[in-house]
Amino acid sequence: MATTPAEPRSSEPKTNHIGLTVIDYKGGKTTLCAGCGHNAISERIIEAMYDMGVQPERVAKLSGIGCSSKSPAYFMNRSHSFNSVHGRMPSVATGAMLANRNLIALGVSGDGDTASIGIGQFVHLMRRNLPIIYIIEDNGVYGLTKGQFSATADLGSKLKSGVINDLPPIDTCALAIELGATFVGRSFSGDKRQLSTMLKAAIAHDGTVMLDVVSPCVTFNDHEGSTKSYKYVKDHEETLQEMSFVPHFEEIDVEYDPGTTVNVTMHDGSHLQLRKLEEDYDPTNRIQAITRLTEAHEKGEVLTGLFYVNTKAPSFLDMLNMVDQPLATLPESVTRPGREALEAAMEELR
Amino acid sequence: MATTDVTPQSTGGQLGRKRIVNDMSIQVATVNGSGSQSSNTVLLRAIFQMGVPISGKNLFPSNIAGLPTWYTIRANKDGYIGRKKEIDFLVAMNAETAQDDVMSLAPGASVLYDEPLALDRLRSDLIFYAVPYDKLVAAVCPEAKLRKLVKNMVYVGVVAQLLEVEMGEVEKAIRKQFATKVKAANLNLAAAQAGFDYAKASLQKRGAFYIERMDKTAGKIIIDGNSAAALGCMFAGCTVVTWYPITPSSSLVETMIEYMKDYRIGPDGKATFAIVQAEDELAAIGMVIGAGWAGARSMTATAGPGISLMSEFSGLAYYAEIPGVIWDIQRVGPSTGLPTRTSQGDILSTAFLSHGDTKNIMLIPCSAAECFSMASEAFNLAEQFQTLVFVMSDLDLGMNNWMSDPFEYPTAPIKRGKVLDKQDLEKLGSFARYKDLDGDGVGYRTLPGTDHPAAAYFTRGSGHNDKSNYSERPDDYEDNMERLNRKFETARSFVPRPEVLKGNKAKIGIIAYGTSHWGIIESRDQLRNEYAIETDYLRLRAYPFTREVHDFIEQHERVYVVEQNRDAQMLSLLKLDLKPELLTRLRSISHLDGLPLDARSVTDELSTMEGK
């Protein structure tokens, strides 16, 4: 047996600032189609969580039903996960956060799960500003039921079978902004840098993050005539800003030119820097955000970037004014009032 | 055949000689939104304060203002507090229904009416008292816009004088009702006094009914079942309440909000609970399940239509094994029609709520005290068995006033079930979420946020193996379903046992549950006294059924299952459980008019079925 301590090998795996390796953030093997945009999103989630040094045990993964909603099984095995009911993950996530306010809720949904069956719960989640990162893996079709249109499919988009969509799409970003979500953006599963940056900023945000990530379905919606194909998105993508992110634990002086760059100080002290590609765009202006999104539809653009951010609004959990300790584990001494309380209540009723 | 035990059979002046004490029902017919609820409560309380057992039942429309409402106070020296079918004393305040109200009375009843209605022309076999309400109220209430609200308090004074309810108790009840609003209390007291003085000076008492002081209510409380449930849930350590308003369940949560503010906010002003009004019942149950999954004691309250909407999520909770408590304050079916009338119509659908093979635990309270105590039992069972527990109350229990012994402080500790924490995992190294280690069908769970690398598991519906990994293997599915069944069988030994009341060598059994109890105990006495029919009685308190239920049916030649629905829903559940040779012993007595079950209806039907 060797008695001398082994030299640390240069190949020792890299760790993040809480001492975990990227392996600690991995999930099971994906069962989605090869080339599915959702797999790329899972990779970006792993990276962002690793880079931000999030303790995996604090994360609660929540999803509805559909291809997108299966994906939490493919990242972060050390986090609890709940694959719930079609279109109704928001309520499950809300309940979980009420029970344990220290959790980091990561909701993964799809365009059908959100904009069709789930639109009711989606809009109410947005207006509560519950702390959650809500990701729509948006491909404009139902994958698990083999390729029917969803409610985010663009007007005129064509199915493989040749069927044309003649109903206008629901813009989940515009809806989220209007209803009160406080961090709203759109990205593309193929845009590694932008999506990673947005996810890291999302982790730093306290409130509802709504990210619509266009994620092409290689099996049912990646053909000529589809507006959610890799090619279409690449050809029509317009980006509002170039983003960079400086996490709170990195001691770097944040310098920027206010003329060309918007600096957003996040709740945890991190900085999100948005170098403007459109000179007048102000991501703290809701009205402008909604106007720009409407314009994008008219121009046929796939507009990406951070549309709206508000770091001042109170979150739903703030409004409830709960004790700091999770409700889930409060002891009986706190949750069951004493005998004198019952006696007082009885006296009032005599 | 006797139709009533108390209503005098003769009329008019002859009644003056007879004296019926502490045994009557008073019905007040008003228009909803007219402030009559305060007057009714004051009258109820005044009689209660004189030591006479009472109950108060509100028959109200699905409307905010302007439709007819009837409030029935029953006073009964023997402690019968179920609904009484016959009305002995009518207070006719609603011009619209007055004629019908008067015409439906049995001969000999008394009627108090607003003078201009001239109801005394309708019948000659009733006792009529005319009261000039507007004149009386104008004298005590200078502000014209308040008159409508205090007008009702005038009848309290008139009734008090006629029945000999002490005005001192009326005043006490008014002071309690208006608590800190001294001005309102004084105004109402003046109105009651005006009624009392008028009756004394101008009305000649002819009826036989009197209230006399007795001592049967000392120490007791008056409370509705929903408030009792709210208190029960608070003392059960409930931490998350999510809800969507629906009659008749809304007051459960609204009362709970008040109690929680009083008793569950710490000295730092922080709440040890979260109460969230959801966007619909689907979201309400979703939040209950999310919170239960993450370890909170979570609950919602709803009624039949809400139960239907919760169906899908209930199935998920059954398969994914997540605790939660659902209060179903049962009422008549869909929302248009009779949503404000009582029913026991959700029994069968709730027992098997959802898709696939599902079976749910139901607890069935019959009284305010049980609403309180079953709250703790429901939460303990939900966490012990990691499943939803439904508490099947009803509108009669939930929204009406019940006399009750004060509630007993829960002595059983709060049991959180099989939850592994960080220290447990450090010892064990790993765990399998759905493995039946103890043979009771119940696995061990961890809560999200548990700080251990092996704590996490993936929660999903039916397709998982015992390590909670995804599986579509037939044997995994079957094993899981068999284990879930084992769990349900285990629950049989833990749910509340039935209450059994024995008669004298009875061959006949009665099975009932919930608020039917109050009609049944009175009906058993009627059957014995009027027909010499002896009965034993078993009151179900839970589903799944316990052994006592089988034994009870075995011990009787005929068993009448009394319930407040059309299709004999509980009887159907019993049939699924019983040995085939016992099935023919069951008979159904169903009551489905939306009114609380009364003893007379049961007595009539059972005696007829017994050939008497």
Boltz contact constraints between the chains, C-beta under 6 A:
constraints:
  - contact:
      token1: [A, 57]
      token2: [B, 451]
      max_distance: 6.0
  - contact:
      token1: [A, 60]
      token2: [B, 448]
      max_distance: 6.0
  - contact:
      token1: [A, 73]
      token2: [B, 458]
      max_distance: 6.0
  - contact:
      token1: [A, 78]
      token2: [B, 453]
      max_distance: 6.0
  - contact:
      token1: [A, 78]
      token2: [B, 456]
      max_distance: 6.0
  - contact:
      token1: [A, 79]
      token2: [B, 456]
      max_distance: 6.0
  - contact:
      token1: [A, 80]
      token2: [B, 448]
      max_distance: 6.0
  - contact:
      token1: [A, 80]
      token2: [B, 456]
      max_distance: 6.0
  - contact:
      token1: [A, 81]
      token2: [B, 458]
      max_distance: 6.0
  - contact:
      token1: [A, 82]
      token2: [B, 293]
      max_distance: 6.0
  - contact:
      token1: [A, 82]
      token2: [B, 459]
      max_distance: 6.0
  - contact:
      token1: [A, 83]
      token2: [B, 460]
      max_distance: 6.0
  - contact:
      token1: [A, 85]
      token2: [B, 312]
      max_distance: 6.0
  - contact:
      token1: [A, 85]
      token2: [B, 313]
      max_distance: 6.0
  - contact:
      token1: [A, 85]
      token2: [B, 316]
      max_distance: 6.0
  - contact:
      token1: [A, 88]
      token2: [B, 286]
      max_distance: 6.0
  - contact:
      token1: [A, 91]
      token2: [B, 283]
      max_distance: 6.0
  - contact:
      token1: [A, 91]
      token2: [B, 286]
      max_distance: 6.0
  - contact:
      token1: [A, 91]
      token2: [B, 287]
      max_distance: 6.0
  - contact:
      token1: [A, 92]
      token2: [B, 286]
      max_distance: 6.0
  - contact:
      token1: [A, 92]
      token2: [B, 289]
      max_distance: 6.0
  - contact:
      token1: [A, 92]
      token2: [B, 290]
      max_distance: 6.0
  - contact:
      token1: [A, 94]
      token2: [B, 287]
      max_distance: 6.0
  - contact:
      token1: [A, 95]
      token2: [B, 287]
      max_distance: 6.0
  - contact:
      token1: [A, 95]
      token2: [B, 290]
      max_distance: 6.0
  - contact:
      token1: [A, 95]
      token2: [B, 291]
      max_distance: 6.0
  - contact:
      token1: [A, 96]
      token2: [B, 290]
      max_distance: 6.0
  - contact:
      token1: [A, 96]
      token2: [B, 294]
      max_distance: 6.0
  - contact:
      token1: [A, 98]
      token2: [B, 240]
      max_distance: 6.0
  - contact:
      token1: [A, 98]
      token2: [B, 274]
      max_distance: 6.0
  - contact:
      token1: [A, 98]
      token2: [B, 291]
      max_distance: 6.0
  - contact:
      token1: [A, 99]
      token2: [B, 240]
      max_distance: 6.0
  - contact:
      token1: [A, 99]
      token2: [B, 291]
      max_distance: 6.0
  - contact:
      token1: [A, 99]
      token2: [B, 294]
      max_distance: 6.0
  - contact:
      token1: [A, 99]
      token2: [B, 295]
      max_distance: 6.0
  - contact:
      token1: [A, 99]
      token2: [B, 296]
      max_distance: 6.0
  - contact:
      token1: [A, 100]
      token2: [B, 294]
      max_distance: 6.0
  - contact:
      token1: [A, 100]
      token2: [B, 449]
      max_distance: 6.0
  - contact:
      token1: [A, 103]
      token2: [B, 448]
      max_distance: 6.0
  - contact:
      token1: [A, 103]
      token2: [B, 449]
      max_distance: 6.0
  - contact:
      token1: [A, 121]
      token2: [B, 283]
      max_distance: 6.0
  - contact:
      token1: [A, 124]
      token2: [B, 279]
      max_distance: 6.0
  - contact:
      token1: [A, 320]
      token2: [B, 274]
      max_distance: 6.0
  - contact:
      token1: [A, 321]
      token2: [B, 271]
      max_distance: 6.0
  - contact:
      token1: [A, 322]
      token2: [B, 271]
      max_distance: 6.0
  - contact:
      token1: [A, 322]
      token2: [B, 274]
      max_distance: 6.0
  - contact:
      token1: [A, 323]
      token2: [B, 270]
      max_distance: 6.0
  - contact:
      token1: [A, 323]
      token2: [B, 272]
      max_distance: 6.0
  - contact:
      token1: [A, 327]
      token2: [B, 239]
      max_distance: 6.0
  - contact:
      token1: [A, 327]
      token2: [B, 296]
      max_distance: 6.0
  - contact:
      token1: [A, 328]
      token2: [B, 294]
      max_distance: 6.0
  - contact:
      token1: [A, 328]
      token2: [B, 295]
      max_distance: 6.0
  - contact:
      token1: [A, 328]
      token2: [B, 296]
      max_distance: 6.0
  - contact:
      token1: [A, 328]
      token2: [B, 447]
      max_distance: 6.0
  - contact:
      token1: [A, 330]
      token2: [B, 272]
      max_distance: 6.0
  - contact:
      token1: [A, 332]
      token2: [B, 237]
      max_distance: 6.0
  - contact:
      token1: [A, 332]
      token2: [B, 414]
      max_distance: 6.0
  - contact:
      token1: [A, 334]
      token2: [B, 272]
      max_distance: 6.0
  - contact:
      token1: [A, 335]
      token2: [B, 237]
      max_distance: 6.0
  - contact:
      token1: [A, 335]
      token2: [B, 272]
      max_distance: 6.0
  - contact:
      token1: [A, 336]
      token2: [B, 235]
      max_distance: 6.0
  - contact:
      token1: [A, 336]
      token2: [B, 237]
      max_distance: 6.0
  - contact:
      token1: [A, 337]
      token2: [B, 263]
      max_distance: 6.0
  - contact:
      token1: [A, 339]
      token2: [B, 409]
      max_distance: 6.0
  - contact:
      token1: [A, 341]
      token2: [B, 263]
      max_distance: 6.0
  - contact:
      token1: [A, 342]
      token2: [B, 409]
      max_distance: 6.0
  - contact:
      token1: [A, 345]
      token2: [B, 231]
      max_distance: 6.0
  - contact:
      token1: [A, 346]
      token2: [B, 221]
      max_distance: 6.0
  - contact:
      token1: [A, 346]
      token2: [B, 406]
      max_distance: 6.0
  - contact:
      token1: [A, 349]
      token2: [B, 221]
      max_distance: 6.0
  - contact:
      token1: [A, 349]
      token2: [B, 223]
      max_distance: 6.0
  - contact:
      token1: [A, 350]
      token2: [B, 221]
      max_distance: 6.0
